[in-house]
């Protein structure tokens, strides 16, 4: 089964919402800070790249990439 572009967009948006929630809970960032961190991360770029298929993975799995960026100070 092939997903339609709008279905992929929904998956990407839902994943990003879950990642923001994790950032707020784990790192105690505000929603604004969490959104900024996510949108300025390499992880977000990978989620938006349909070719990676990352949008189809669990939030916990994708969070490991974002967490590594945060720990290494790679998020702008």
PyMOL Python script that loads the backbone (N, CA, C, O; Angstrom):
from pymol import cmd

cmd.read_pdbstr("""\
ATOM      1  N   UNK A   1       0.836  -1.179   0.000  1.00  0.00           N
ATOM      2  CA  UNK A   1       0.000   0.000   0.000  1.00  0.00           C
ATOM      3  C   UNK A   1       0.886   1.248   0.000  1.00  0.00           C
ATOM      4  O   UNK A   1       1.812   1.364   0.802  1.00  0.00           O
ATOM      5  N   UNK A   2       0.602   2.133  -0.865  1.00  0.00           N
ATOM      6  CA  UNK A   2       1.349   3.387  -0.972  1.00  0.00           C
ATOM      7  C   UNK A   2       0.538   4.499  -0.305  1.00  0.00           C
ATOM      8  O   UNK A   2      -0.661   4.642  -0.545  1.00  0.00           O
ATOM      9  N   UNK A   3       1.217   5.280   0.534  1.00  0.00           N
ATOM     10  CA  UNK A   3       0.542   6.385   1.217  1.00  0.00           C
ATOM     11  C   UNK A   3       0.423   7.590   0.303  1.00  0.00           C
ATOM     12  O   UNK A   3       1.304   7.864  -0.512  1.00  0.00           O
ATOM     13  N   UNK A   4      -0.677   8.298   0.454  1.00  0.00           N
ATOM     14  CA  UNK A   4      -0.878   9.544  -0.280  1.00  0.00           C
ATOM     15  C   UNK A   4      -0.081  10.643   0.416  1.00  0.00           C
ATOM     16  O   UNK A   4       0.184  10.545   1.614  1.00  0.00           O
ATOM     17  N   UNK A   5       0.304  11.689  -0.318  1.00  0.00           N
ATOM     18  CA  UNK A   5       1.071  12.786   0.295  1.00  0.00           C
ATOM     19  C   UNK A   5       0.403  13.374   1.537  1.00  0.00           C
ATOM     20  O   UNK A   5       1.086  13.710   2.505  1.00  0.00           O
ATOM     21  N   UNK A   6      -0.916  13.499   1.517  1.00  0.00           N
ATOM     22  CA  UNK A   6      -1.595  14.064   2.685  1.00  0.00           C
ATOM     23  C   UNK A   6      -1.531  13.128   3.891  1.00  0.00           C
ATOM     24  O   UNK A   6      -1.522  13.588   5.033  1.00  0.00           O
ATOM     25  N   UNK A   7      -1.488  11.818   3.643  1.00  0.00           N
ATOM     26  CA  UNK A   7      -1.344  10.860   4.737  1.00  0.00           C
ATOM     27  C   UNK A   7       0.055  10.952   5.346  1.00  0.00           C
ATOM     28  O   UNK A   7       0.218  10.865   6.563  1.00  0.00           O
ATOM     29  N   UNK A   8       1.044  11.127   4.501  1.00  0.00           N
ATOM     30  CA  UNK A   8       2.419  11.286   4.978  1.00  0.00           C
ATOM     31  C   UNK A   8       2.536  12.553   5.819  1.00  0.00           C
ATOM     32  O   UNK A   8       3.185  12.552   6.865  1.00  0.00           O
ATOM     33  N   UNK A   9       1.914  13.619   5.363  1.00  0.00           N
ATOM     34  CA  UNK A   9       1.939  14.883   6.109  1.00  0.00           C
ATOM     35  C   UNK A   9       1.330  14.705   7.494  1.00  0.00           C
ATOM     36  O   UNK A   9       1.858  15.226   8.476  1.00  0.00           O
ATOM     37  N   UNK A  10       0.236  13.982   7.577  1.00  0.00           N
ATOM     38  CA  UNK A  10      -0.410  13.730   8.872  1.00  0.00           C
ATOM     39  C   UNK A  10       0.528  12.949   9.784  1.00  0.00           C
ATOM     40  O   UNK A  10       0.657  13.273  10.965  1.00  0.00           O
ATOM     41  N   UNK A  11       1.183  11.927   9.249  1.00  0.00           N
ATOM     42  CA  UNK A  11       2.126  11.145  10.049  1.00  0.00           C
ATOM     43  C   UNK A  11       3.287  12.013  10.536  1.00  0.00           C
ATOM     44  O   UNK A  11       3.706  11.903  11.689  1.00  0.00           O
ATOM     45  N   UNK A  12       3.801  12.868   9.666  1.00  0.00           N
ATOM     46  CA  UNK A  12       4.898  13.762  10.044  1.00  0.00           C
ATOM     47  C   UNK A  12       4.462  14.718  11.149  1.00  0.00           C
ATOM     48  O   UNK A  12       5.189  14.922  12.121  1.00  0.00           O
ATOM     49  N   UNK A  13       3.289  15.296  11.002  1.00  0.00           N
ATOM     50  CA  UNK A  13       2.783  16.247  12.000  1.00  0.00           C
ATOM     51  C   UNK A  13       2.535  15.569  13.342  1.00  0.00           C
ATOM     52  O   UNK A  13       2.864  16.124  14.391  1.00  0.00           O
ATOM     53  N   UNK A  14       1.959  14.376  13.311  1.00  0.00           N
ATOM     54  CA  UNK A  14       1.703  13.642  14.553  1.00  0.00           C
ATOM     55  C   UNK A  14       3.010  13.276  15.254  1.00  0.00           C
ATOM     56  O   UNK A  14       3.121  13.393  16.474  1.00  0.00           O
ATOM     57  N   UNK A  15       3.986  12.839  14.485  1.00  0.00           N
ATOM     58  CA  UNK A  15       5.287  12.493  15.043  1.00  0.00           C
ATOM     59  C   UNK A  15       5.931  13.713  15.688  1.00  0.00           C
ATOM     60  O   UNK A  15       6.467  13.626  16.793  1.00  0.00           O
ATOM     61  N   UNK A  16       5.879  14.834  15.009  1.00  0.00           N
ATOM     62  CA  UNK A  16       6.468  16.068  15.549  1.00  0.00           C
ATOM     63  C   UNK A  16       5.763  16.499  16.829  1.00  0.00           C
ATOM     64  O   UNK A  16       6.413  16.960  17.767  1.00  0.00           O
ATOM     65  N   UNK A  17       4.455  16.357  16.878  1.00  0.00           N
ATOM     66  CA  UNK A  17       3.708  16.704  18.092  1.00  0.00           C
ATOM     67  C   UNK A  17       4.144  15.820  19.261  1.00  0.00           C
ATOM     68  O   UNK A  17       4.292  16.296  20.386  1.00  0.00           O
ATOM     69  N   UNK A  18       4.348  14.536  18.986  1.00  0.00           N
ATOM     70  CA  UNK A  18       4.805  13.622  20.031  1.00  0.00           C
ATOM     71  C   UNK A  18       6.220  13.974  20.490  1.00  0.00           C
ATOM     72  O   UNK A  18       6.522  13.902  21.681  1.00  0.00           O
ATOM     73  N   UNK A  19       7.080  14.350  19.556  1.00  0.00           N
ATOM     74  CA  UNK A  19       8.449  14.722  19.914  1.00  0.00           C
ATOM     75  C   UNK A  19       8.476  15.983  20.767  1.00  0.00           C
ATOM     76  O   UNK A  19       9.261  16.080  21.711  1.00  0.00           O
ATOM     77  N   UNK A  20       7.634  16.939  20.443  1.00  0.00           N
ATOM     78  CA  UNK A  20       7.541  18.167  21.247  1.00  0.00           C
ATOM     79  C   UNK A  20       7.085  17.817  22.662  1.00  0.00           C
ATOM     80  O   UNK A  20       7.611  18.352  23.638  1.00  0.00           O
ATOM     81  N   UNK A  21       6.123  16.934  22.768  1.00  0.00           N
ATOM     82  CA  UNK A  21       5.642  16.515  24.086  1.00  0.00           C
ATOM     83  C   UNK A  21       6.756  15.838  24.885  1.00  0.00           C
ATOM     84  O   UNK A  21       6.896  16.075  26.085  1.00  0.00           O
ATOM     85  N   UNK A  22       7.536  15.007  24.227  1.00  0.00           N
ATOM     86  CA  UNK A  22       8.654  14.350  24.907  1.00  0.00           C
ATOM     87  C   UNK A  22       9.670  15.381  25.386  1.00  0.00           C
ATOM     88  O   UNK A  22      10.151  15.296  26.516  1.00  0.00           O
ATOM     89  N   UNK A  23       9.997  16.346  24.543  1.00  0.00           N
ATOM     90  CA  UNK A  23      10.945  17.392  24.945  1.00  0.00           C
ATOM     91  C   UNK A  23      10.427  18.157  26.163  1.00  0.00           C
ATOM     92  O   UNK A  23      11.193  18.484  27.070  1.00  0.00           O
ATOM     93  N   UNK A  24       9.148  18.435  26.178  1.00  0.00           N
ATOM     94  CA  UNK A  24       8.563  19.168  27.299  1.00  0.00           C
ATOM     95  C   UNK A  24       8.628  18.342  28.585  1.00  0.00           C
ATOM     96  O   UNK A  24       8.891  18.882  29.659  1.00  0.00           O
ATOM     97  N   UNK A  25       8.392  17.048  28.474  1.00  0.00           N
ATOM     98  CA  UNK A  25       8.393  16.181  29.655  1.00  0.00           C
ATOM     99  C   UNK A  25       9.797  15.813  30.122  1.00  0.00           C
ATOM    100  O   UNK A  25      10.080  15.843  31.320  1.00  0.00           O
ATOM    101  N   UNK A  26      10.669  15.468  29.193  1.00  0.00           N
ATOM    102  CA  UNK A  26      12.004  14.987  29.550  1.00  0.00           C
ATOM    103  C   UNK A  26      12.986  16.109  29.876  1.00  0.00           C
ATOM    104  O   UNK A  26      13.818  15.973  30.773  1.00  0.00           O
ATOM    105  N   UNK A  27      12.887  17.206  29.152  1.00  0.00           N
ATOM    106  CA  UNK A  27      13.853  18.296  29.303  1.00  0.00           C
ATOM    107  C   UNK A  27      13.244  19.518  29.979  1.00  0.00           C
ATOM    108  O   UNK A  27      13.946  20.493  30.248  1.00  0.00           O
ATOM    109  N   UNK A  28      11.960  19.472  30.252  1.00  0.00           N
ATOM    110  CA  UNK A  28      11.237  20.566  30.920  1.00  0.00           C
ATOM    111  C   UNK A  28      11.311  21.882  30.145  1.00  0.00           C
ATOM    112  O   UNK A  28      11.362  22.965  30.727  1.00  0.00           O
ATOM    113  N   UNK A  29      11.315  21.759  28.824  1.00  0.00           N
ATOM    114  CA  UNK A  29      11.265  22.944  27.971  1.00  0.00           C
ATOM    115  C   UNK A  29       9.817  23.397  27.832  1.00  0.00           C
ATOM    116  O   UNK A  29       8.891  22.600  27.982  1.00  0.00           O
ATOM    117  N   UNK A  30       9.634  24.667  27.548  1.00  0.00           N
ATOM    118  CA  UNK A  30       8.293  25.165  27.232  1.00  0.00           C
ATOM    119  C   UNK A  30       7.916  24.650  25.842  1.00  0.00           C
ATOM    120  O   UNK A  30       8.758  24.113  25.122  1.00  0.00           O
ATOM    121  N   UNK A  31       6.660  24.816  25.476  1.00  0.00           N
ATOM    122  CA  UNK A  31       6.235  24.396  24.144  1.00  0.00           C
ATOM    123  C   UNK A  31       6.992  25.179  23.075  1.00  0.00           C
ATOM    124  O   UNK A  31       7.435  24.614  22.075  1.00  0.00           O
ATOM    125  N   UNK A  32       7.135  26.481  23.296  1.00  0.00           N
ATOM    126  CA  UNK A  32       7.846  27.338  22.339  1.00  0.00           C
ATOM    127  C   UNK A  32       9.293  26.873  22.159  1.00  0.00           C
ATOM    128  O   UNK A  32       9.785  26.776  21.035  1.00  0.00           O
ATOM    129  N   UNK A  33       9.967  26.588  23.275  1.00  0.00           N
ATOM    130  CA  UNK A  33      11.356  26.115  23.214  1.00  0.00           C
ATOM    131  C   UNK A  33      11.435  24.765  22.507  1.00  0.00           C
ATOM    132  O   UNK A  33      12.321  24.533  21.685  1.00  0.00           O
ATOM    133  N   UNK A  34      10.507  23.888  22.835  1.00  0.00           N
ATOM    134  CA  UNK A  34      10.493  22.549  22.233  1.00  0.00           C
ATOM    135  C   UNK A  34      10.285  22.617  20.728  1.00  0.00           C
ATOM    136  O   UNK A  34      10.954  21.914  19.971  1.00  0.00           O
ATOM    137  N   UNK A  35       9.358  23.463  20.296  1.00  0.00           N
ATOM    138  CA  UNK A  35       9.121  23.631  18.861  1.00  0.00           C
ATOM    139  C   UNK A  35      10.358  24.183  18.167  1.00  0.00           C
ATOM    140  O   UNK A  35      10.731  23.716  17.091  1.00  0.00           O
ATOM    141  N   UNK A  36      10.986  25.162  18.774  1.00  0.00           N
ATOM    142  CA  UNK A  36      12.180  25.767  18.194  1.00  0.00           C
ATOM    143  C   UNK A  36      13.305  24.744  18.072  1.00  0.00           C
ATOM    144  O   UNK A  36      13.982  24.670  17.046  1.00  0.00           O
ATOM    145  N   UNK A  37      13.496  23.966  19.116  1.00  0.00           N
ATOM    146  CA  UNK A  37      14.543  22.940  19.099  1.00  0.00           C
ATOM    147  C   UNK A  37      14.270  21.929  17.997  1.00  0.00           C
ATOM    148  O   UNK A  37      15.161  21.600  17.213  1.00  0.00           O
ATOM    149  N   UNK A  38      13.049  21.440  17.938  1.00  0.00           N
ATOM    150  CA  UNK A  38      12.713  20.445  16.922  1.00  0.00           C
ATOM    151  C   UNK A  38      12.888  21.005  15.517  1.00  0.00           C
ATOM    152  O   UNK A  38      13.529  20.377  14.674  1.00  0.00           O
ATOM    153  N   UNK A  39      12.323  22.181  15.258  1.00  0.00           N
ATOM    154  CA  UNK A  39      12.361  22.751  13.910  1.00  0.00           C
ATOM    155  C   UNK A  39      13.771  23.114  13.455  1.00  0.00           C
ATOM    156  O   UNK A  39      14.016  23.218  12.253  1.00  0.00           O
ATOM    157  N   UNK A  40      14.692  23.309  14.380  1.00  0.00           N
ATOM    158  CA  UNK A  40      16.070  23.651  14.031  1.00  0.00           C
ATOM    159  C   UNK A  40      17.012  22.453  14.085  1.00  0.00           C
ATOM    160  O   UNK A  40      18.231  22.618  14.045  1.00  0.00           O
ATOM    161  N   UNK A  41      16.456  21.264  14.176  1.00  0.00           N
ATOM    162  CA  UNK A  41      17.273  20.056  14.301  1.00  0.00           C
ATOM    163  C   UNK A  41      17.436  19.326  12.967  1.00  0.00           C
ATOM    164  O   UNK A  41      16.628  19.468  12.049  1.00  0.00           O
ATOM    165  N   UNK A  42      18.508  18.543  12.897  1.00  0.00           N
ATOM    166  CA  UNK A  42      18.704  17.658  11.746  1.00  0.00           C
ATOM    167  C   UNK A  42      17.620  16.585  11.726  1.00  0.00           C
ATOM    168  O   UNK A  42      17.207  16.126  10.661  1.00  0.00           O
ATOM    169  N   UNK A  43      17.167  16.193  12.900  1.00  0.00           N
ATOM    170  CA  UNK A  43      16.117  15.180  12.998  1.00  0.00           C
ATOM    171  C   UNK A  43      14.854  15.639  12.282  1.00  0.00           C
ATOM    172  O   UNK A  43      14.226  14.858  11.567  1.00  0.00           O
ATOM    173  N   UNK A  44      14.478  16.899  12.468  1.00  0.00           N
ATOM    174  CA  UNK A  44      13.291  17.436  11.791  1.00  0.00           C
ATOM    175  C   UNK A  44      13.476  17.382  10.277  1.00  0.00           C
ATOM    176  O   UNK A  44      12.549  17.037   9.544  1.00  0.00           O
ATOM    177  N   UNK A  45      14.671  17.724   9.817  1.00  0.00           N
ATOM    178  CA  UNK A  45      14.962  17.671   8.380  1.00  0.00           C
ATOM    179  C   UNK A  45      14.778  16.251   7.860  1.00  0.00           C
ATOM    180  O   UNK A  45      14.238  16.046   6.773  1.00  0.00           O
ATOM    181  N   UNK A  46      15.230  15.271   8.639  1.00  0.00           N
ATOM    182  CA  UNK A  46      15.086  13.870   8.233  1.00  0.00           C
ATOM    183  C   UNK A  46      13.622  13.429   8.231  1.00  0.00           C
ATOM    184  O   UNK A  46      13.205  12.656   7.369  1.00  0.00           O
ATOM    185  N   UNK A  47      12.850  13.917   9.190  1.00  0.00           N
ATOM    186  CA  UNK A  47      11.417  13.584   9.236  1.00  0.00           C
ATOM    187  C   UNK A  47      10.719  14.129   7.993  1.00  0.00           C
ATOM    188  O   UNK A  47       9.850  13.465   7.428  1.00  0.00           O
ATOM    189  N   UNK A  48      11.091  15.323   7.569  1.00  0.00           N
ATOM    190  CA  UNK A  48      10.466  15.958   6.410  1.00  0.00           C
ATOM    191  C   UNK A  48      10.895  15.326   5.089  1.00  0.00           C
ATOM    192  O   UNK A  48      10.201  15.461   4.081  1.00  0.00           O
ATOM    193  N   UNK A  49      12.034  14.638   5.090  1.00  0.00           N
ATOM    194  CA  UNK A  49      12.524  13.965   3.886  1.00  0.00           C
ATOM    195  C   UNK A  49      11.807  12.621   3.755  1.00  0.00           C
ATOM    196  O   UNK A  49      12.142  11.659   4.448  1.00  0.00           O
ATOM    197  N   UNK A  50      10.838  12.565   2.880  1.00  0.00           N
ATOM    198  CA  UNK A  50      10.008  11.369   2.718  1.00  0.00           C
ATOM    199  C   UNK A  50      10.857  10.140   2.397  1.00  0.00           C
ATOM    200  O   UNK A  50      10.497   9.023   2.768  1.00  0.00           O
ATOM    201  N   UNK A  51      11.964  10.338   1.721  1.00  0.00           N
ATOM    202  CA  UNK A  51      12.829   9.231   1.333  1.00  0.00           C
ATOM    203  C   UNK A  51      13.427   8.466   2.501  1.00  0.00           C
ATOM    204  O   UNK A  51      13.781   7.296   2.355  1.00  0.00           O
ATOM    205  N   UNK A  52      13.545   9.110   3.664  1.00  0.00           N
ATOM    206  CA  UNK A  52      14.124   8.426   4.826  1.00  0.00           C
ATOM    207  C   UNK A  52      13.139   7.464   5.473  1.00  0.00           C
ATOM    208  O   UNK A  52      13.546   6.496   6.116  1.00  0.00           O
ATOM    209  N   UNK A  53      11.836   7.727   5.305  1.00  0.00           N
ATOM    210  CA  UNK A  53      10.819   6.903   5.943  1.00  0.00           C
ATOM    211  C   UNK A  53      10.752   7.095   7.452  1.00  0.00           C
ATOM    212  O   UNK A  53      10.042   6.363   8.142  1.00  0.00           O
ATOM    213  N   UNK A  54      11.489   8.077   7.969  1.00  0.00           N
ATOM    214  CA  UNK A  54      11.537   8.294   9.413  1.00  0.00           C
ATOM    215  C   UNK A  54      10.169   8.672   9.972  1.00  0.00           C
ATOM    216  O   UNK A  54       9.873   8.382  11.131  1.00  0.00           O
ATOM    217  N   UNK A  55       9.348   9.307   9.171  1.00  0.00           N
ATOM    218  CA  UNK A  55       7.999   9.706   9.592  1.00  0.00           C
ATOM    219  C   UNK A  55       7.141   8.503   9.954  1.00  0.00           C
ATOM    220  O   UNK A  55       6.118   8.645  10.625  1.00  0.00           O
ATOM    221  N   UNK A  56       7.553   7.328   9.516  1.00  0.00           N
ATOM    222  CA  UNK A  56       6.790   6.098   9.719  1.00  0.00           C
ATOM    223  C   UNK A  56       7.237   5.348  10.974  1.00  0.00           C
ATOM    224  O   UNK A  56       6.664   4.312  11.310  1.00  0.00           O
ATOM    225  N   UNK A  57       8.250   5.861  11.664  1.00  0.00           N
ATOM    226  CA  UNK A  57       8.794   5.213  12.852  1.00  0.00           C
ATOM    227  C   UNK A  57       8.115   5.742  14.117  1.00  0.00           C
ATOM    228  O   UNK A  57       7.391   6.736  14.079  1.00  0.00           O
ATOM    229  N   UNK A  58       8.359   5.070  15.214  1.00  0.00           N
ATOM    230  CA  UNK A  58       7.765   5.495  16.486  1.00  0.00           C
ATOM    231  C   UNK A  58       8.451   6.750  17.008  1.00  0.00           C
ATOM    232  O   UNK A  58       9.608   7.021  16.684  1.00  0.00           O
ATOM    233  N   UNK A  59       7.728   7.505  17.814  1.00  0.00           N
ATOM    234  CA  UNK A  59       8.291   8.724  18.404  1.00  0.00           C
ATOM    235  C   UNK A  59       9.479   8.386  19.297  1.00  0.00           C
ATOM    236  O   UNK A  59      10.462   9.126  19.327  1.00  0.00           O
ATOM    237  N   UNK A  60       9.398   7.285  20.017  1.00  0.00           N
ATOM    238  CA  UNK A  60      10.509   6.877  20.885  1.00  0.00           C
ATOM    239  C   UNK A  60      11.780   6.619  20.103  1.00  0.00           C
ATOM    240  O   UNK A  60      12.868   7.019  20.519  1.00  0.00           O
ATOM    241  N   UNK A  61      11.640   5.954  18.977  1.00  0.00           N
ATOM    242  CA  UNK A  61      12.804   5.671  18.131  1.00  0.00           C
ATOM    243  C   UNK A  61      13.383   6.957  17.558  1.00  0.00           C
ATOM    244  O   UNK A  61      14.595   7.164  17.618  1.00  0.00           O
ATOM    245  N   UNK A  62      12.548   7.817  17.008  1.00  0.00           N
ATOM    246  CA  UNK A  62      13.010   9.061  16.399  1.00  0.00           C
ATOM    247  C   UNK A  62      13.595   9.987  17.464  1.00  0.00           C
ATOM    248  O   UNK A  62      14.532  10.738  17.197  1.00  0.00           O
ATOM    249  N   UNK A  63      13.034   9.927  18.672  1.00  0.00           N
ATOM    250  CA  UNK A  63      13.548  10.765  19.760  1.00  0.00           C
ATOM    251  C   UNK A  63      15.011  10.451  20.061  1.00  0.00           C
ATOM    252  O   UNK A  63      15.758  11.345  20.461  1.00  0.00           O
ATOM    253  N   UNK A  64      15.432   9.207  19.878  1.00  0.00           N
ATOM    254  CA  UNK A  64      16.837   8.869  20.150  1.00  0.00           C
ATOM    255  C   UNK A  64      17.776   9.694  19.272  1.00  0.00           C
ATOM    256  O   UNK A  64      18.866  10.060  19.711  1.00  0.00           O
ATOM    257  N   UNK A  65      17.369   9.988  18.048  1.00  0.00           N
ATOM    258  CA  UNK A  65      18.182  10.832  17.166  1.00  0.00           C
ATOM    259  C   UNK A  65      18.219  12.268  17.687  1.00  0.00           C
ATOM    260  O   UNK A  65      19.278  12.894  17.744  1.00  0.00           O
ATOM    261  N   UNK A  66      17.054  12.774  18.062  1.00  0.00           N
ATOM    262  CA  UNK A  66      16.957  14.141  18.566  1.00  0.00           C
ATOM    263  C   UNK A  66      17.717  14.285  19.883  1.00  0.00           C
ATOM    264  O   UNK A  66      18.391  15.289  20.113  1.00  0.00           O
ATOM    265  N   UNK A  67      17.604  13.292  20.727  1.00  0.00           N
ATOM    266  CA  UNK A  67      18.297  13.316  22.017  1.00  0.00           C
ATOM    267  C   UNK A  67      19.812  13.373  21.822  1.00  0.00           C
ATOM    268  O   UNK A  67      20.505  14.102  22.532  1.00  0.00           O
ATOM    269  N   UNK A  68      20.321  12.610  20.867  1.00  0.00           N
ATOM    270  CA  UNK A  68      21.759  12.652  20.571  1.00  0.00           C
ATOM    271  C   UNK A  68      22.183  14.038  20.109  1.00  0.00           C
ATOM    272  O   UNK A  68      23.244  14.528  20.496  1.00  0.00           O
ATOM    273  N   UNK A  69      21.364  14.666  19.289  1.00  0.00           N
ATOM    274  CA  UNK A  69      21.661  16.032  18.847  1.00  0.00           C
ATOM    275  C   UNK A  69      21.720  16.985  20.039  1.00  0.00           C
ATOM    276  O   UNK A  69      22.609  17.833  20.122  1.00  0.00           O
ATOM    277  N   UNK A  70      20.776  16.839  20.951  1.00  0.00           N
ATOM    278  CA  UNK A  70      20.732  17.709  22.123  1.00  0.00           C
ATOM    279  C   UNK A  70      21.955  17.493  23.013  1.00  0.00           C
ATOM    280  O   UNK A  70      22.565  18.453  23.485  1.00  0.00           O
ATOM    281  N   UNK A  71      22.304  16.243  23.235  1.00  0.00           N
ATOM    282  CA  UNK A  71      23.441  15.925  24.101  1.00  0.00           C
ATOM    283  C   UNK A  71      24.759  16.408  23.513  1.00  0.00           C
ATOM    284  O   UNK A  71      25.673  16.790  24.243  1.00  0.00           O
ATOM    285  N   UNK A  72      24.846  16.388  22.193  1.00  0.00           N
ATOM    286  CA  UNK A  72      26.084  16.815  21.526  1.00  0.00           C
ATOM    287  C   UNK A  72      26.072  18.294  21.178  1.00  0.00           C
ATOM    288  O   UNK A  72      27.043  18.816  20.631  1.00  0.00           O
ATOM    289  N   UNK A  73      24.971  18.971  21.493  1.00  0.00           N
ATOM    290  CA  UNK A  73      24.883  20.404  21.232  1.00  0.00           C
ATOM    291  C   UNK A  73      24.797  20.759  19.765  1.00  0.00           C
ATOM    292  O   UNK A  73      25.253  21.826  19.353  1.00  0.00           O
ATOM    293  N   UNK A  74      24.211  19.865  18.965  1.00  0.00           N
ATOM    294  CA  UNK A  74      24.135  20.094  17.522  1.00  0.00           C
ATOM    295  C   UNK A  74      22.890  20.854  17.085  1.00  0.00           C
ATOM    296  O   UNK A  74      22.787  21.254  15.925  1.00  0.00           O
ATOM    297  N   UNK A  75      21.948  21.057  17.994  1.00  0.00           N
ATOM    298  CA  UNK A  75      20.729  21.787  17.639  1.00  0.00           C
ATOM    299  C   UNK A  75      21.005  23.272  17.771  1.00  0.00           C
ATOM    300  O   UNK A  75      21.503  23.736  18.796  1.00  0.00           O
ATOM    301  N   UNK A  76      20.671  24.020  16.713  1.00  0.00           N
ATOM    302  CA  UNK A  76      20.950  25.471  16.718  1.00  0.00           C
ATOM    303  C   UNK A  76      20.036  26.207  17.659  1.00  0.00           C
ATOM    304  O   UNK A  76      20.133  27.428  17.786  1.00  0.00           O
TER     305      UNK A  76
END
""", "prot")
cmd.dss("prot")
cmd.show_as("cartoon", "prot")
cmd.util.cbc("prot")
cmd.orient("prot")
